[in-house]
Amino acid sequence: MYREALAFSLREHRSEAEVSLVGSDDLVAEVERTGAHLVVANEVPHAAREAAFWIEVSKARSGESLGAEISADGYSRSVRDFHVKHLLEALDRAEEELVSETASQDEAVTPGPENGGPDEGLR
C-alpha cells in the first residue's frame, strides 16, 4: 500500500514524471525495457542499481519510522524517516542528470567546421 501512496504523491508533485508500479520479480527487466532513471523498492537488485538512481526503502515495522538508502549520481544518503520530499529530491537529481546527459549528447553531434559545419565566423 505504501508504494501506491508514493506513486500517487509523485504523480501529484511531478505530473510530467512517468510512474510505473512493478512487481519485484520484473524490476530489472522493467528498468532495462523502460530506461528508468529512478527505482524505488524495498530491495533494489544490483543490476538496477547500476542502471538507475535508486531508493531502497526499509520494510515498514509497526511503531517505527520508515528508513531508506538513497543513491543519486554519486550522492548517497541514509534517512531514518523517509518522506515524499526525499523521493522528490532524488527524482530532481535524476532529472538533472538526464538533462545534462541530453545536452552533452546534443553538443557531441553539433556540426563544427572540422566536420562540415559552419566555420567560426558564421556561428
C-alpha positions as CSV (number, residue, x, y, z in Angstrom):
1,M,0.0,0.0,0.0
2,Y,2.9,2.3,0.7
3,R,4.1,2.1,-2.9
4,E,0.7,3.2,-4.1
5,A,0.8,6.2,-1.8
6,L,4.3,7.1,-3.0
7,A,3.2,6.8,-6.6
8,F,0.2,8.9,-6.0
9,S,2.3,11.6,-4.3
10,L,4.8,11.6,-7.1
11,R,2.1,12.0,-9.7
12,E,0.7,14.9,-7.7
13,H,4.0,16.7,-7.3
14,R,5.7,15.8,-10.6
15,S,2.8,15.3,-13.1
16,E,5.3,15.0,-16.0
17,A,7.0,12.0,-14.5
18,E,6.1,8.6,-15.8
19,V,5.4,6.3,-12.8
20,S,5.2,2.5,-13.1
21,L,4.4,0.1,-10.3
22,V,6.2,-3.2,-11.0
23,G,6.5,-6.4,-9.1
24,S,9.9,-7.2,-7.7
25,D,10.3,-10.2,-10.0
26,D,10.1,-7.9,-13.0
27,L,12.1,-5.0,-11.7
28,V,15.4,-5.4,-13.6
29,A,13.6,-6.3,-16.9
30,E,11.4,-3.2,-16.5
31,V,14.3,-0.9,-15.8
32,E,16.1,-2.2,-18.9
33,R,12.9,-2.0,-21.0
34,T,11.9,1.5,-20.0
35,G,15.3,3.0,-19.3
36,A,14.0,4.1,-15.9
37,H,16.0,6.8,-14.2
38,L,14.8,6.3,-10.6
39,V,14.0,3.0,-8.9
40,V,12.2,2.9,-5.6
41,A,11.9,-0.6,-4.0
42,N,12.3,-2.5,-0.7
43,E,15.2,-4.4,-2.3
44,V,17.0,-2.8,-5.3
45,P,18.8,-5.5,-7.3
46,H,22.4,-4.8,-8.2
47,A,21.6,-4.6,-11.9
48,A,19.0,-1.9,-11.2
49,R,21.5,0.0,-9.0
50,E,23.9,0.1,-12.0
51,A,21.3,1.3,-14.4
52,A,19.5,4.0,-12.4
53,F,19.3,6.2,-9.4
54,W,17.7,4.3,-6.6
55,I,16.0,4.4,-3.3
56,E,15.8,1.3,-1.1
57,V,13.0,1.8,1.4
58,S,13.2,-0.3,4.6
59,K,10.3,-2.7,5.2
60,A,7.8,-1.0,7.4
61,R,7.7,-2.2,11.0
62,S,4.9,-1.3,13.5
63,G,5.7,1.8,15.5
64,E,8.9,2.6,13.6
65,S,9.6,5.3,11.1
66,L,10.4,4.3,7.6
67,G,14.1,4.4,6.7
68,A,15.7,4.5,3.3
69,E,19.1,4.4,1.5
70,I,19.2,6.9,-1.4
71,S,21.7,6.9,-4.2
72,A,21.6,9.5,-6.9
73,D,24.6,10.4,-9.2
74,G,27.3,9.6,-6.7
75,Y,25.2,11.2,-3.9
76,S,24.4,8.6,-1.2
77,R,22.4,9.2,1.9
78,S,20.7,7.2,4.6
79,V,17.5,8.6,6.1
80,R,15.7,7.4,9.2
81,D,12.3,8.9,8.5
82,F,11.7,8.7,4.8
83,H,9.2,11.2,3.3
84,V,8.0,12.2,-0.1
85,K,10.4,15.1,-0.1
86,H,13.3,12.6,-0.2
87,L,11.7,11.0,-3.2
88,L,11.3,14.3,-5.0
89,E,14.9,15.3,-4.2
90,A,16.1,12.0,-5.8
91,L,13.8,12.5,-8.8
92,D,15.1,16.0,-9.3
93,R,18.7,14.8,-9.2
94,A,17.8,12.1,-11.8
95,E,16.1,14.7,-14.0
96,E,19.2,17.0,-13.8
97,E,21.4,14.1,-14.8
98,L,19.1,13.3,-17.7
99,V,19.0,16.9,-18.9
100,S,22.8,17.1,-18.6
101,E,23.3,13.8,-20.5
102,T,21.0,15.0,-23.3
103,A,22.8,18.4,-23.5
104,S,26.1,16.6,-23.7
105,Q,24.9,14.3,-26.5
106,D,23.4,17.3,-28.4
107,E,26.8,19.1,-28.2
108,A,28.6,16.0,-29.4
109,V,26.5,16.0,-32.7
110,T,26.5,19.7,-33.4
111,P,28.5,20.1,-36.6
112,G,31.5,22.4,-36.4
113,P,34.0,23.5,-39.1
114,E,36.0,20.3,-38.7
115,N,33.2,18.1,-39.7
116,G,31.4,20.1,-42.4
117,G,29.5,22.6,-40.2
118,P,29.7,26.4,-40.3
119,D,33.1,28.0,-39.8
120,E,33.8,30.0,-36.7
121,G,32.8,33.3,-38.3
122,L,29.3,32.1,-39.2
123,R,28.1,30.9,-35.7
